[in-house]
Amino acid sequence: MPRLARSDWYDLARDMNWNVSYVDEAQVWPEEMSAAGGIPAEKWWDWDEPYKVSYPEYVHNQVGKDTGVYAVNQVVARSKVFAQLDPGWKSAIIAHYGAIAFGEYMAAIGEMRMGRFGRAAAWRNMAMFGSMDEIRHGQIQTYFPYGLLEQEPRADWAHKTFHTNEWGAIAARHLFDDMFSANDAVSTAIQLTFTFETGFTNLQFLGMAADAMEVGDIGFGALISSIQTDEARHAQQGEPTVKILIENGRKEHAQKLIDHMFWRSWHVFALLTGLSMDYYTPLEHRSQSFKEFMEEWIVKQFLDQFRDFGLEPSWYWEDHFLKELNWYHHALHIGIWFHRPTVWWNPDAGMSPEERDWLEEKYPGWNDTFGRTWDVITRNVRAGKIEKTLPETLPMVCNMCQIPVVTPSGFFAGYLDSPVPRMLDHGGRRYVFCSEPCQWIFEQNPSRFAGHLNLIDRFLAGQIQPMDLGGALGYMGLSPAECGTDATNYAWATDPGLRLPKAGF
């Protein structure tokens, strides 16, 4: 075999499909785990991955990647690179590590489930490579921030976040449990690898790797690039799975799975990447706005994928998703900066005169909407009234995406087309949703989501004591030294070049 070309033996070694005879097929592949949907086993055997790799090739490639990226990390660790980074960029990578690192370990569960319950041997083979990828991603993204602890103790949140009840951790766990750690094999392939990885994380890693190199953070850039090459390979599991569903009359099911997870992924992506790109990245290193990035890499890509498979853009595409590109992450940014004690990183306001001009250029009307709120905040900072820029309680949280509800209203009317929060009474309990798509996802399968309590539900149920902001911060695992503060110690507010309009709206 070593003398043969891979193409001569690959399919034979990979396609170890068989019909079970000693036990019932439902015992080997129970429907709740495999979700074959009544499609015959032989139909699943047509599953064919576009990116082919053998185990010797896989090991060789991964050793090369690790050798290179750990070597870069060792060099950077002995330098002053991190200390010299922009404060906002430091916040971006600390937020990234906390939100992503442990989630990579959780993704390995989903890959292993596909590796056991996927209905084709080729699929199971590729999923096992994917599980090793995700374990590697979890290890490397906890190891790298560990080396930063002497310079930034909150880098420990790479490991700590998912073990706390911080609101962002609750949101991430809720999403990742829904997507892969508590999902069936088919849904995982479509929602994790096709929707989340192909559509979002692949491109997040590409964008962040490029930004990191621009900023001068070569260690983080090398790390993210190393991960992205793995994602590009195992993210291909979704495409053949979608194809088989459509070819066997399950197009509507595939569409619904994509619609469900695209919306959930978009909200988390806007929270993590939208803030990093438009506010935390130094202005001189911003190659694109978040909206431009989304339009070029996400919107176009997904429309192309929909057309390729004969699928339709999600029902909320025009009236919800495309409209939110104009305002959603800006609203989240204000909310998170105002509630900065509730996060483990230091939010960067990004409000210098030059940054505000850039935001107005990229998002026409920004000054007349979000800028007016920042004018009030700036006046309070300049007057030494920092207490007026800090929360006294917690905001309402969506019962689906678990992200605080942000809905521009009042003087925003006429500028922004934003939704009204929605309420639903179900099973003797009231649920609050930030948008129609979040409510729609809940109503598609209420038994899957109805039992969960978001942070505000827990607060009102008396699980958080004392019932005040201090009690909530303790419940979230945030000590005073870990609570976020302004990344630049409010230097932007005292910039003499920042001229504010007269007070009042």
N, C-alpha and C positions, 0 to 999 in steps of 0.2 A: 504493500500500500504506500509506503513512503516514496516509491518510485513513480507513482501515478499522479497525474494532475488532480487537484481537488475536485474538479468538475466530474471526474470519472468515478468517484466513490462517495461524494458528499450526500447525494440524495439517498443512497442505499443505507448509509450509516445513520442518517437522520430520521428517515421515515419508518420508524419501528411501530407502525400501527397494527392492531390486531383486534379481532372480535373475541370478546370474553365468552367462556363456555362453562366454567365451573361455578360462577356466581351470576346473579342478575346484573345487567348493565347499569341499572339505577343504583345498585349498591356501590359500584366502582365510581360512577360519576353521578352522584345525587344531584337532582335538578337545582336545589337551592344553592349548590356550590358551583356547578358548571354552567347552568342556565342555557342549555343547548336549545331550548325552545321547540322541541319536537323535530329538529332537523336531524335526519339520519346520520349515523356515524360516518358512513362513507362520504357524505357531502363535506363533512369537516376535514376529511383527509386531503381535500384539495387546498387546504390552507398552505400558503407559500410566502415566506418572508422575503422582502426585497433586499435586505442586507444580510448576506450569508457569512458565517464565520465558524471555523472549527475550534475545538478546545485548545490545541497547541497554538493556533494563531491568537486566540483570545489571551492566553497567558502571556505570550510574547509581547503583545501590544500593551497589556496592562502593566507589565514590569517596566517597560520603557517609559510609560506615562508617569508611574510613581517615581522612578529614578530621577526623572527630570524635575518634577514639581517639588519633591522633597529636597532636592539639591538647591532649588531656588529659595525654598523656605529657610534652609539653613543659612544661606548667605544673607537674606533679608533680616533674619533674627539677630545677626551680629551687626546690623547697620542701624541707622537712625531714620529709616524710611517711614515707619509708622508714626513716629513722633513728629515728623515734618508734614504729615498729611493734613489737608484741610479739615477743620472740625466737622463740617457737614458730611464730608465723605466718610470720616470715621463713624459717624452716626449711621450712615447707610450700610456699612459692612457689619456693624454690631447688630443692627436690626435684622439684616439678612441671616447672619449666623443663628440668632435666636429663633427666627421663624422657620428656617429651612433645615438646619443640621439634623435635628432629631427626627424630623419628618422623613428624611431620607431612609432612616432605619425602618420606619413604619412602611415605607413604600416597598421594602424588601418583602414584607408580608404579602402584599398584593401580588408581587412577582412570583413568590413561592406558591401562592394559591393557583395562579395560572399554570405554573410548572407542574402542579399536581392534577388540577381539574380541567385544564384546557383539553379540548376534544381531539386535538391533532398532535402527533408526536413532534412535528416540526415546531409547533407553537410551544409545546412544553420544553423543548430543547432551548429555544430562544429565551423563554421566560427564566430559565435557570441561570443563563448568562446575565439576564436583567437583575435577578436577585443578588448575584455577586457584585454587579455594578452598584446597586443601592447600598449594600453593606459598605462598600468602599467609600461611597459618597458620604455616608454618615460618619465613618471613621475619620476621613480626611478633613471634614468640616467641623469636627470637634477637636482634632489635633492642632490645626492651625490657630484657632483662637486661643487654645490653651497656652500657646507660646506668647500670647499678648497680655497675659494676666498681670504681669508686673507693670505694664504701662496702662492697661485699661481693665480693671477688675470685672467690669460688667461683660467682658468677653466670656465669662463663665456662663452667661445665659444661653450660650450655644448648647450646653448640656442641661441647664436648669429650666429653661422656659416651659417645656412640655410637662414638667413635674410640678408646675404651679397652676394657680387659678387666675393668673393675669388674664385680662380680657382678650388680648391678642392670642394667647395660648389656647384659650377656650375656642376661639374662632378657628384657629388652625387645626386643632384636634377634631372639631366638628366636621370640618371640610375633609380632612384626610381619612377619618373613619368612614365617612360617606363614600369617598372615592375609592379607597383600596383596602383598608384594614378590616372593614366589615362589609365587603362586597363580593359578588360572585365573579367568576372568571371572565365571562363575556362582558359584563358591565365594566369591570376593571380595565380590560383591553381597550374599550371604546372611550371610557371616561378618563382614565389615567394616561394611557399611552397615546391615544389619538387626539383627545381634546386638550388635556392639560399639558402634556409633554411636547407634543408636536406643535400645538398652538401657542403655548405660553412659556413653559420653563426653558425649552430649547432657545427661544429667542431672548428670554430674560438673561440667560447665561451669555449669549452672544453680545447683547447690549452692555451688560455689566462688565464683561471682560474687556470690551473696547474702551469703556469709560475708565476702567481701572488703569489701563495702560496710559491713557491720556492724562490722568491725574498723577501718575507716577507710582501707583501701588502695584508694583510688578509681582509681588507675592500673591495677592488676591487675584490678579489677572491670570497668572499661570494656573492657579487652583481652579478657577471657574472655567477656563478653557479646557482643562483636563477633564472636568466633569461633563462639559457640553458634548465632547466627542463620544462619551458613553451614551448620553441621552439620545443623540442622533441615531444611534443604532437600535437600542431597545424600544425607542418610541415608535418603531415601525410595526409593532405588533398589532396596533389598532387597525391599520389599513386593510390587511387581509381578512380581519374579523368582520369589519363593516361590509366588505365585499360579499362574504359568505351569507351574512344576514340578508342583504338585499337580494342576492340571487335566489334565496329560498323563501321569499315572501315575507321577510321580517323588516322591511324598510321602515315602517312606522315606528317600530321598537327602537331601531338604531337612531332615527331622528330624535326621538324623545330622550334617549340617553345623552345625546350630544347637546340638545337644548338645555337639559338639566345642568350638566356640568360646565358648559361654556359660561353660563351666567354666574355660577358660583366661583369659577376660576377668575372671571373678569373682576369681581369685587375684591378678591384677595390680591390680585395682581395690581389693581389700581391703588390699593392701600400700601403695598410694599414697594412696587417699582415706580408708580406714579410720583410718589413723594421723593424718592431717590433721584429720579431723572430731572424733575422740574424745580426742586427746591434744595436738595442736599448736595448735588453735584456742583462743583465750582462753575460759575457762569462761563468762564473762558474755555471750559472743557465740555460744554453741552453741544453735541453735534446735532441733536434733534430734540424737539419737544416730545413729551410723552405722547401727545395726540398724534404727532407726525409719525412717531415710532409705531404706534398702534395701527395707524392707517396703512403704513407701508408693509409692515411685517405680519400683522394679525388679521386686519380686515381683508386685505387682498388675498392673503394665503387661505383663509377659511372660505371665502367666496369661491376661490379656485377649487378647493377640495369638495365643496358642496356640488359644484358643477360636474366635477369628475365622476362623482358617484350618483349623480341624478338626484341629490338631496336638495332641499330648499334652505335658504337662510332661516335661522330661528325666527319664530313668530314675533319675537320682541326686537328684532334687529333694528328696524328703522325707528320705531317710536320710543325705544328704551335705551338700547345699547349705544347706538350712534349719537344720541342726544347726551347721554351721560359722559361721552368722551370730552365734552366741552366744559363740564363743571364738577363731576363727581369727585375726582381726586383733589381738586382745589378745596372743596368743602371738607373732605376728610383731613386735609392738611391743617386747616384752621382748627378743626375740632381736636386733633391730636396735639397740636402745639398748645392749645389752651388747656388740655387735660394732660400735659406733659408729665406730671408726677405719676401717671398710671402706666407709663411705658418704661422699658429698660434701657432706652437709648436717649440721647439728647437731641430732640427735634431742632432742626435748623430752620429758622423763620424764612430765610432767603428773601429778605425785604430791603436790600440795598436799593438806591435809586436806579442803578443799572439793571438789577434783577427785575425790578418792577417794570421798567421799560421793556425788557425782554418778554415778560409775561403778557404785557399788553399787546406786543407785536404778534406773539404766537396765539393768543386767545383774545381777539378784539372784544372790548367791553369788560375786560378783567378789572380795570381801574374803577369802573362805575358799579361793580358788583362786589367782588371779594376785596378789592383794594379799599373800599370804604370801611369795611370791617377792620382791616389792618390799620387804617388811619386812626381809628378809635384806640386800638391796642397800642399803637405807637405813642399817642398822646399820654396814655396812662403810664407807659414806661418812662417817658421823658419827665413826667411829673413825679416820678418815684413811687407811683401807686401800683407796685407789682402785684399786690393782693387782688387788684381788679382784673388781672390777667390770669388768675388761677381759679380752678373750680372749687365749689363748695359741696357739690354732690356729683352724682354720675348721670350721664345721658341715657336716654332710652336706647335699647339694643334690639336689633332685628332678631326675631326668633328663628330665622333661617340662616342668614349669612353670619350672624353673631357679631356683626360690626355695628357700631353706633349709628343710629338713624340720622342722616343728614339730608335736609330738605330745604334748600334756599327759598325764602319767602319774604314777605314784607316789601322792603325797598328793592328786592331782586325782581319783583314782578315786572314783566315787560322785557326783562333782559334774558332770563333763563327759563327754559321750558323744563321744569322739574316735577317729579311726581309728588303726590300727597301720600303720607304714610297710610297704611291699610291695617284694619283690625279684623280679626276673625274669631268668632266664638265657636269652639269645638270641644266636645267632651266635657262640658262644664268649666272650661277654662278659656280665657281670652288671650289670643296671640297677636303680636304686633309685627308687621312686616314693613321694611323700608320701601318696597316696590311691588308692583304687580307680579313680575317674574318670581320673586322670592316667595310670594303667597302661592303662586301656581305650582312651584316645586313641592311645597308642603302639601298641597291638596292632591297631588298625584299619588302620594303614598303617606298619608298622615300617621299611620301606625309606625312608620320608620322614624319619625321626628317628634311625635307628640309628647313623649315622656321627658324630653330634654329640658333642663332649666338653664336659661341664659343667666348672665351675671345679675341683671336686675331682678329676674325671678327669684334668685337666691337671696338677694338683698331683701325683697319684700316678704319672703318666706321666713325671715329671721335667721337664716344660716350665717349671716355676716354680723358679727358683733365686735364692738358697738356699731350701731346702725348710723354711721357717719363716714365721711371720706377717709378718716384715719383707720377706721375698722376695715373699710374696703381695701385700702392699700396693704394692710397686714394680711388680709385674706388672700390677696393676689401675690403674696410673697415678696413684696417690695419693701426693703428696709429704707430708711431715710437716705442712706448713701447710694442706693440703687435707683431711686426715683429720678426720672428724667428732668432736665432743666434746659434752658436755652443753650444751644450749641456754642454760640459766640458771646455768651454773657451779655446779650442785648446790645452789642456794638452797633448793629444795624440801625437801631432806633435813635442813636445819637449822631448819626452821620449828618454833617451839616448840609450835604447835598440833597438830603431827603426833605423836600418841601411839601407840607401837608395843606390841603384845602381847609377853609374855615370849618370850625366844628359844626356838627349838625348834619342832618340828611336833607 
